[in-house]
Amino acid sequence: MGKKLLFVYNMHSGKGMIKDRLADIIDIFTKGGYDVIAHPTQAVGDATRFVRNYAAMSDCVVCSGGDGTLDEVVDGVMDTIPGLPVGYIPAGSTNDFANSLAIPRDMLQAARDIVLGDLYQCDVGAFNDKFFTYVAAFGMFTNVSYETDQTLKNNLGHLAYLLQAGKEVFRIPSYHLVIQADGRRIEGNYTYGMITNTRVVGGMRNLTGTSVDMNDGLFEVTLVRTPTNPIEVNEIVQNLLNINENSSPLVDKLKAHRIVIDSSEEIAWTLDGEYGDSHNHVNIENCYKKLNLFLNRRNKTYPDQNNVAEKH
């Protein structure tokens, strides 16, 4: 009797490429010694529900879709059997997490890499009573992903995000926050913030820094203070894009294991590009090396080859 593999996939991610490759992917897993239980997601939250119901009888979980699908699967795994191996076949429009770890965009190659069985121990974020894989964010631009129509994402790719983001420039929010980060206290008016464990955000590299280690127990924290004039907006953009290497008093950047944020009003958050509800108090903690992710360490472009666990 073979090992049990749960395969959760979103038929609508990207341009629906999974439909033409589904049989070949399942065949790769079967030849790799797995009995496959396949499940197409039906609605938001369905992947989490499915994993919670069936994780206990499985040896691993594999998902195909965008970062939001991966987020739901990881949420289900962390709620039931933390440490259960997870595989990811990226099929979304941006795939920031996959790009950070050089997971192939070729879906069949990604499936073959999963069968190899190498496990990378990656950090995961705990956000109040939920989990996130690589980014928790609030403020300006954070609703771009979940407010952008799926058809636009499929047809226009990154341009769809830019078109939606353009609307945000004219409605800059401002929130008064008190932030505790590993004992450090920060207070002020902020328009945007992101707590990340990734090398790529919104398809852009180095936005979170040039020395990101995805299993060091620390988040990269970026907090943008509310600008008061166009000159300050330009300074913020140049700082975030690393055009100007000098630090800016308008952008707070730090690393932390635990971040607590309090505000006088409820603020909408996004977790891995999906709506994460509104909160006036959030507690965010780094779950050190709690995600066992299938990753091919034979891939020469993989950036952290020294931090790979033994073969599963």
C-alpha positions as CSV (number, residue, x, y, z in Angstrom):
1,M,0.0,0.0,0.0
2,G,1.5,3.3,-1.1
3,K,1.9,6.5,0.9
4,K,-1.1,8.9,0.9
5,L,-0.8,12.2,-0.9
6,L,-3.5,14.9,-0.7
7,F,-3.5,17.0,-3.9
8,V,-5.5,20.2,-3.6
9,Y,-5.7,22.4,-6.7
10,N,-7.4,25.6,-7.8
11,M,-8.6,25.2,-11.4
12,H,-8.9,28.9,-11.9
13,S,-5.5,30.1,-10.8
14,G,-3.3,31.6,-13.5
15,K,-4.9,30.7,-16.9
16,G,-6.2,27.4,-15.7
17,M,-3.1,25.6,-16.9
18,I,-3.7,22.8,-14.3
19,K,-6.6,21.4,-16.4
20,D,-4.2,20.3,-19.2
21,R,-1.6,18.9,-16.8
22,L,-3.6,17.3,-14.1
23,A,-3.4,13.7,-15.4
24,D,0.4,14.0,-15.9
25,I,0.9,15.4,-12.4
26,I,-1.1,12.7,-10.8
27,D,0.8,10.1,-12.9
28,I,4.1,11.5,-11.6
29,F,3.0,11.2,-8.0
30,T,1.7,7.7,-8.6
31,K,4.9,6.5,-10.2
32,G,6.7,8.1,-7.2
33,G,4.9,5.6,-4.9
34,Y,1.9,7.7,-3.7
35,D,-1.8,7.0,-3.6
36,V,-3.3,10.3,-4.6
37,I,-6.5,11.9,-3.3
38,A,-7.2,14.9,-5.6
39,H,-9.5,17.7,-4.6
40,P,-10.4,20.8,-6.7
41,T,-11.2,23.8,-4.5
42,Q,-14.8,25.0,-4.6
43,A,-14.7,28.3,-2.7
44,V,-12.5,30.5,-0.5
45,G,-11.5,28.5,2.6
46,D,-12.2,25.1,1.0
47,A,-8.6,24.1,0.8
48,T,-8.2,24.7,4.6
49,R,-11.3,22.7,5.3
50,F,-10.2,19.8,3.2
51,V,-6.8,19.6,4.7
52,R,-8.2,19.7,8.2
53,N,-10.5,16.8,7.5
54,Y,-8.0,14.5,5.8
55,A,-4.5,15.5,7.0
56,A,-4.5,12.9,9.7
57,M,-4.7,10.1,7.2
58,S,-2.1,11.4,4.9
59,D,1.7,11.4,4.5
60,C,1.9,14.8,2.8
61,V,-0.1,17.5,1.1
62,V,0.5,19.1,-2.3
63,C,-1.3,22.1,-3.6
64,S,-1.4,23.9,-7.0
65,G,-2.7,27.4,-7.3
66,G,-1.6,30.9,-6.3
67,D,-0.1,32.1,-3.0
68,G,-3.6,32.2,-1.6
69,T,-4.1,28.5,-2.2
70,L,-0.8,27.7,-0.5
71,D,-1.8,30.0,2.4
72,E,-5.1,28.0,2.9
73,V,-3.2,24.7,2.8
74,V,-0.5,25.8,5.3
75,D,-3.3,27.1,7.6
76,G,-4.9,23.7,7.5
77,V,-1.7,21.9,8.1
78,M,-0.6,24.1,11.0
79,D,-4.0,23.7,12.6
80,T,-3.9,19.9,12.5
81,I,-0.4,18.3,12.0
82,P,2.4,20.9,12.0
83,G,5.4,19.5,10.3
84,L,3.4,17.4,7.8
85,P,5.3,17.8,4.5
86,V,3.8,20.3,2.0
87,G,4.5,20.5,-1.7
88,Y,3.7,23.5,-3.9
89,I,3.1,23.6,-7.7
90,P,2.8,27.3,-8.5
91,A,0.0,28.3,-10.9
92,G,-1.0,31.8,-9.9
93,S,-0.3,35.2,-11.4
94,T,2.5,36.3,-9.1
95,N,3.8,33.3,-7.1
96,D,6.0,35.4,-4.8
97,F,6.7,32.6,-2.4
98,A,7.6,30.2,-5.1
99,N,9.9,32.8,-6.8
100,S,11.6,33.4,-3.5
101,L,12.6,29.7,-3.3
102,A,13.2,29.1,-7.0
103,I,10.3,26.6,-7.2
104,P,9.9,25.9,-11.0
105,R,7.1,27.4,-12.9
106,D,7.0,24.3,-15.0
107,M,4.3,22.4,-13.3
108,L,5.5,18.9,-14.2
109,Q,9.1,19.8,-13.1
110,A,7.7,21.1,-9.8
111,A,5.8,17.8,-9.4
112,R,9.0,15.8,-10.1
113,D,10.9,17.9,-7.5
114,I,8.3,17.0,-4.9
115,V,8.7,13.3,-5.6
116,L,12.4,13.7,-4.9
117,G,11.5,14.1,-1.3
118,D,14.0,16.8,-0.1
119,L,12.5,18.9,2.7
120,Y,13.3,22.5,3.5
121,Q,12.4,23.8,7.0
122,C,10.8,27.2,6.5
123,D,9.5,29.7,9.0
124,V,5.7,30.3,9.1
125,G,3.8,33.3,10.5
126,A,1.1,33.1,13.2
127,F,-1.3,36.0,13.0
128,N,-3.7,36.0,15.9
129,D,-5.6,32.7,15.4
130,K,-4.5,32.3,11.7
131,F,-1.3,31.5,9.9
132,F,0.4,33.0,6.8
133,T,3.2,31.8,4.6
134,Y,5.1,34.9,3.6
135,V,3.4,38.2,4.1
136,A,0.9,40.0,6.4
137,A,0.2,43.6,5.4
138,F,-2.1,46.5,6.0
139,G,-2.8,49.9,4.4
140,M,-2.2,51.2,1.0
141,F,-2.1,48.6,-1.8
142,T,-3.0,45.7,0.4
143,N,-6.4,45.2,-1.1
144,V,-5.0,45.2,-4.7
145,S,-4.7,41.4,-4.9
146,Y,-8.2,40.5,-3.7
147,E,-10.0,43.3,-5.4
148,T,-8.4,42.6,-8.8
149,D,-10.7,40.5,-11.0
150,Q,-9.5,36.9,-11.6
151,T,-10.0,37.3,-15.3
152,L,-7.8,40.4,-15.4
153,K,-5.1,38.5,-13.4
154,N,-5.2,35.7,-15.9
155,N,-5.2,37.9,-19.0
156,L,-2.9,40.8,-18.0
157,G,-0.7,39.3,-15.2
158,H,1.2,42.0,-13.3
159,L,-0.4,44.8,-15.4
160,A,-3.7,44.0,-13.8
161,Y,-2.2,44.6,-10.3
162,L,-0.6,47.9,-11.5
163,L,-3.9,49.1,-12.9
164,Q,-5.7,48.4,-9.6
165,A,-2.8,49.9,-7.6
166,G,-3.0,53.1,-9.7
167,K,-6.4,53.7,-8.1
168,E,-4.9,53.6,-4.6
169,V,-2.5,56.5,-5.2
170,F,-5.3,59.0,-4.7
171,R,-6.6,57.7,-1.4
172,I,-3.7,57.4,1.0
173,P,-4.9,56.1,4.4
174,S,-3.4,57.0,7.8
175,Y,-3.5,55.0,11.0
176,H,-2.1,55.9,14.4
177,L,-0.3,52.8,15.6
178,V,1.6,51.6,18.7
179,I,4.0,48.8,17.7
180,Q,6.0,46.5,19.9
181,A,8.8,44.5,18.1
182,D,10.9,42.2,20.3
183,G,10.8,44.8,23.1
184,R,11.3,47.8,20.9
185,R,8.4,50.4,21.0
186,I,7.4,52.5,17.9
187,E,4.5,54.9,17.7
188,G,3.3,57.1,14.9
189,N,1.0,57.6,11.9
190,Y,1.5,55.0,9.2
191,T,0.0,54.4,5.8
192,Y,1.4,50.9,5.1
193,G,3.1,48.1,6.8
194,M,4.2,44.6,5.9
195,I,5.6,41.7,8.0
196,T,7.3,39.4,5.6
197,N,9.3,36.2,5.2
198,T,10.1,36.4,1.5
199,R,12.5,37.7,-1.1
200,V,9.8,38.7,-3.5
201,V,6.7,40.9,-2.9
202,G,4.4,41.8,-5.8
203,G,6.8,40.3,-8.2
204,M,9.6,42.7,-7.1
205,R,12.8,41.5,-5.5
206,N,14.7,43.1,-2.7
207,L,11.7,45.1,-1.5
208,T,12.1,43.5,1.9
209,G,15.9,43.8,1.9
210,T,18.8,42.1,0.3
211,S,19.7,39.7,3.1
212,V,16.6,37.7,3.7
213,D,16.9,34.3,5.3
214,M,13.5,32.4,5.3
215,N,14.3,30.1,8.2
216,D,16.1,32.3,10.7
217,G,13.2,32.8,13.1
218,L,12.9,36.5,12.1
219,F,10.5,38.5,10.0
220,E,11.5,41.5,7.9
221,V,9.3,44.4,9.1
222,T,8.6,47.4,6.8
223,L,6.5,50.3,8.2
224,V,5.8,53.4,6.0
225,R,4.9,56.6,7.8
226,T,2.1,58.8,6.3
227,P,3.6,61.3,3.8
228,T,2.4,64.9,3.9
229,N,3.6,66.1,0.5
230,P,4.7,64.7,-3.0
231,I,8.4,65.0,-2.1
232,E,7.9,62.7,0.8
233,V,6.0,60.2,-1.4
234,N,8.9,60.2,-3.8
235,E,11.4,59.6,-0.9
236,I,9.4,56.7,0.3
237,V,9.2,55.1,-3.2
238,Q,12.9,55.5,-3.7
239,N,13.7,54.0,-0.3
240,L,11.4,50.9,-0.9
241,L,12.8,50.3,-4.3
242,N,16.4,50.7,-3.0
243,I,17.0,53.5,-5.5
244,N,18.3,55.6,-2.7
245,E,20.5,53.5,-0.4
246,N,20.2,56.1,2.4
247,S,17.8,55.3,5.2
248,S,14.7,57.5,5.5
249,P,12.8,58.7,8.6
250,L,9.7,57.9,6.7
251,V,10.4,54.2,6.4
252,D,11.1,52.0,9.5
253,K,12.8,48.7,8.6
254,L,13.7,46.1,11.2
255,K,13.9,42.4,11.9
256,A,11.8,40.8,14.7
257,H,10.5,37.5,16.0
258,R,7.3,38.9,17.5
259,I,5.4,42.0,16.6
260,V,2.3,43.4,18.4
261,I,0.4,46.2,16.7
262,D,-2.4,48.2,18.3
263,S,-4.6,50.9,16.7
264,S,-7.5,53.0,17.8
265,E,-9.6,51.8,14.8
266,E,-10.0,48.4,13.0
267,I,-7.6,48.0,10.1
268,A,-8.1,45.6,7.2
269,W,-5.2,43.1,6.8
270,T,-4.2,40.9,3.9
271,L,-2.5,37.5,4.5
272,D,-0.6,36.2,1.5
273,G,-2.7,38.3,-0.8
274,E,-6.0,37.2,0.6
275,Y,-8.4,39.2,2.9
276,G,-7.4,38.6,6.5
277,D,-10.3,40.5,8.3
278,S,-10.1,43.8,10.2
279,H,-8.4,44.1,13.6
280,N,-7.4,46.8,16.1
281,H,-5.0,44.4,17.8
282,V,-2.7,41.9,16.1
283,N,-0.1,39.5,17.5
284,I,2.3,38.2,14.9
285,E,4.8,35.5,15.8
286,N,7.5,33.7,13.8
287,C,7.0,29.9,13.9
288,Y,10.6,28.9,13.5
289,K,11.2,26.2,10.9
290,K,7.6,24.8,11.3
291,L,6.9,24.3,7.6
292,N,8.4,21.2,6.0
293,L,8.4,22.2,2.4
294,F,9.4,19.9,-0.5
295,L,12.2,21.6,-2.3
296,N,14.8,20.2,-4.8
297,R,18.2,21.0,-3.3
298,R,19.8,19.7,-6.5
299,N,18.3,22.9,-8.2
300,K,21.4,25.1,-8.6
301,T,19.3,28.3,-8.4
302,Y,18.0,27.4,-5.0
303,P,19.4,30.0,-2.6
304,D,19.5,28.1,0.8
305,Q,21.0,24.7,0.0
306,N,22.7,24.4,3.4
307,N,19.3,24.7,5.2
308,V,17.6,21.6,3.9
309,A,16.3,18.8,6.1
310,E,16.9,15.1,5.5
311,K,15.0,13.3,2.8
312,H,11.5,12.5,3.8
